[in-house]
Amino acid sequence: MVTDRLLDGRLKIRHLVLVTAIADEGTLVRAAESLHITQPVVTRGLREVEDLLGVALFERLPRGVRPTQYGHAFIERARSVLAELRIAGEEVRLLQSGQLGTVTVGTHLAGSNLLLPRAIATLKAEHPRLTVVVREGTPDMLQQLLLAGDLDLTVGRLSPTVPVRLEQERLHQEPIRLVARAGHPVHGGSRTALADLIAYPWIFPVAQTALRAELEAVFFHEGLPLPADRVECTSMLTLRNLLVSTDVIAALPMFIAVDDRELRILPTPLSSIRRSVGVTLPKDRAPSAAAAALLGHLREEGERLAELAREYATSEPRRFG
């Protein structure tokens, strides 16, 4: 069968290039010139293709050649094959340069409000065909996904300890602050010490998270019990909805609060809580080109946010655009 002969290795890519060049140029001589080969090579190559197909692809004219009905059909398909190969080559080049592909990133609270969205926005502006998949979860869950190879990297507060197969890179420091809705009764008075706030409902991080342990240590250091009226939550959507619609108080990364017009930061100090924000990566797996591209933008945005945090610490609170 003709199909078998086309797929058994005898038909070469150079045959497709040669046939389309003959169709474009109209003569074997000009086709040879365009391909920078000799006319006998073109003649021999065309004969090989026609022998494989068992038909004539071109009608020989006094001054050139013209595709036959078989030639028209074959040349159209040859152009399609060559176009697909060019697209494939370009996609490989884009993959190698990080301009195409998929990067999967995990996030949890710190970093999810400004750092990661800004990095994704600048990445997509530079590489619009690159796909970014964002997965949210607790730090422990994200570490397991990272170790399993289901994530390329995670963004958020850095953990005091990580498995030996993971490494962390700090991008900026972000204070943890107590937050309540604008219009909350606590904003109207001077009683904002931690002991004065226990009577209000609270939102706490779930157990086995670094922020939960640090908050518990703050209450313990001041000789206070944990608020009896509390919700334990890791969902940012649920957390924010409760914050803006009820009188709950929550401890959040500062940039989540200063960028939200419906929330206000309380002056209550939480200076003992560590606040390094950065990325966690696998040690034994080099990042893909797409992941490396996102990492580069995360580092750039981390530098900008570090500067904003310094400005915030030395000036009146303002909103960051």
C-alpha positions, 0 to 999 in steps of 0.5 A: 500500500502507498500509505505503508511506503510513506511511513516505512522511513523512505519518505524524508522531510527533505522530500516534502521541502523539495516538492513544495519548493518545486511547486513554489518556483515552477521549475526544477532549476529555480527550486534547486537555486532556492534550496542551494542544491543542484538540479540533478539532486532535485530531479532525483529527489522528485523521482524518489517521491513519485516512485513511492507514491506511484503517480506523477506529481508534476506535469512537465511543460516546455518551460517548467512544471505544473502540479498534477491532480495528485500533486495538488493533493500531496503538496497541500498535505506536505505544506501542512506537515512542514507547518506543524513541524515549524510550530513544534520547533517553535514550541520546543524553543519557547519551552526551553526559554520558559515562554511556554509550558505550565508552572504549578505553585502552592500558596498560603496566606502570606504572599497570596495577596500581593507577592504572588499575584503581582509576580504572576501578572508580570510573568504573564505580561512577558510570557502570555502563553505560559500557564500558571496553576495556583493551589491553596492549602496549609503549609504542611499540605503544600510541603507534601505536594512539593515533595511528591512533585505535584508543585514546582514551588510554594509561596508564603511564610517560611517555616522554621523547619522543613524536610531535608529535601526542601530548601527555602529562600526568603524574599521579604519580611512581612509583619503579622498584624491584628486586623478588624473590619472598618467600623469595628467597635475596637477602632473607636477607643483606646483599649487595644491591648491584647487583654482587652480584645479577648472578649471579641470573637476571633479567627485563628489559624488551624492547629499545626501551622506556624502562625497558630503556634506563634499566636499561642506563644503570644497569649501564653507570654502575656498570661492570657487564655486563648479566646473562647469565642473563635473560628479556626480557618485557613480559607482566605475567602471565608476568613475575609467574609467573616472579617468584613461582616462580623466583629471578629479579629484576626491575625493576618500578614500586613499586606493583606490588610493594607491593600483592603479598604474594608479592613483596618490594622489594630495598633496592638503589637505582635512583635514576637511573631516571625514574619519571613515570606519567601519560596520553598523549592525541592533540593533534588529537582531543578526548576523547569524553565517556566518555574524559573521564570516565575521565580525570577518575577517573585524575587523582583516583587519581593524586593519591591515589597521589602521596600514597601514594608520599610516605608510602612514601618517608618511612616503613617499607614497608607495603602499600597497600589 
